[in-house]
Amino acid sequence: MLRQYAAAFVFPVAILGSFGPSLVEAAGPRVMAVGDSITYGLTGTTGNYVDSPGGYRNNFYNTMTANGLVYKAVGASTANPSTALTAAGQTRHSGYGGWTVGADVYSALDNFVYRIDGWMQSYNPDHVLLLGGINDLLLDAGVTKTTGNMDLLLGKIFTAKPSTTVFVSNLIPTTGSRASYNSQVLSFNTALKNTLVPKYQSQGRNIYFVDQYSNFTSGGVPVGTNLPDGLHPNQTGYNLMGATFANAVVTHAPTAPTRTPIIIDVGSGSPTGVNLPGTTPSGAIRYNATWTGALSELVDTNHSSSDYGFQWVSYAGVNYMNSIAAGSMTGDAAAMFPDNAARSYWGAPSNVTFTAKLTNLLPGTEYDLDFFAGHAGGSDVTRFTITGANTLTGDLRAGGNFSELLTLAGALPSALGELTITITAAPGSNSLYFNAMQITEVVPEPATMGLIALIGGGLLRRRRVF
């Protein structure tokens, strides 16, 4: 495949000394907290339950941020956020009060075994924080059944996405009026640590046991100080739990996950912008001249949700929408882009500019963008410019082009997490053409976990996102 690599014109990047709460931080590895009312964040005395804002998720965010680790919270719910989680755009989770692990205990619908397949497909987590089973025991499912259902749940997670890292917690103690259940809690915890976790580790899965039980003991004996109703933590207890989950991630998380490319196509196949599995080849975006909206959570070429967004800013002046003859589209461009994406194009005269934005990217992380522009005849050249914290530009001959791509490598988003893409006719050309583009996050080199290093007062160009 012949690919042109354009020179990069790099402007100075503002030094980022710290990363406080900001919506653009909601990117990077996707973390889904799964569990019952403790994941949701319920607290209080029996009969007088209240929400502890964010539950353990609040201090998980604080601890991760303090360690310089950026992540994106994902899940089916946004209920019970804290102020910090709301400001950071980290409100999502899959915590539901009263839910069981198993589908055969209380409700056929309100359980994690039933829901997990859909959640894994919809939210595509890189890491799962898992805590569940106490409701199964309280409903007299017994230790054996609860352990079996947890085994089933773990199996479903790894079947849906084998590369997922699971941080599975033992149950916290039950005290006071519920102290009689604690012997079952201990038996379940033992089975989880000594049987289930080793089982999946022996299969090569990324799974780690997290000890939350000890946060509520003294000398190994349960203490109810931070368990006001004998079951749910108060805020102090939740803070301990959040830090424990975060420390497990800091200690054990593998290097940043490989990101699957996202293809953005143009054409006239839909009256609105779409980005859904099956609607276009490989889940690519397709949009036409009647659509003015924006998209979020773009679907990648594996039909999995990503962090990125897309916004079409300006395309006034599109006056030819066409496609390269099907029999001609057999070159290398079709190897990167599905045939339909490579064949269809937009065109406009030289006085027109196309502008688009990629949004919700990670500042300090590099992105490579590949462009294809081609039509059957002529000698017109299209110029592509990417503007963010740096500026990249390059030209691609579109006339008679069936295989040549333009790669602009190492684009750095702005502080708002945006890249602006400008498409024009190169000087001396009568027209511009645009068929398709692809964005790929540059995966950082493996590094030891810990605080992000600052060298010479400047942020490393390849920022590790754990």
Secondary structure, DSSP 8 states (H G I E B T S, - for coil): --EEE--EE-----------S-GGGS-SSEEEEEESHHHHTEEEETTEEEE-TTHHHHHHHHHHHHTT---EE-SSB--S--HHHHHHT---BEE-TT-BS-TTSS-SSSBHHHHHHHHHHHH--SEEEEE--HHHHHTT-HHHHHHHHHHHHHHHHHHH-TT-EEEEE------GGGGGGHHHHHHHHHHIIIIIHHHHHHTT-EEEEE--GGGGEETTEE--TT-TTSSS--HHHHHHHHHHHHHHHHHH--S------EEEEESSS-SS-B--TTTSGGG-EEE-TT---EE-S-B-TTS-B-S-EEEEEE-TT--EEEE--GGG--STHHHHS-HHHHHEEEEEETT--EEEEEES--TT--EEEEEE--BSS---EEEEEEESSSEEEEEEE-BT-SS-EEEEEEE---TTS-EEEEEEE-TT-SEEEE-EEEEEE-------SSS--EETTEE-SS----
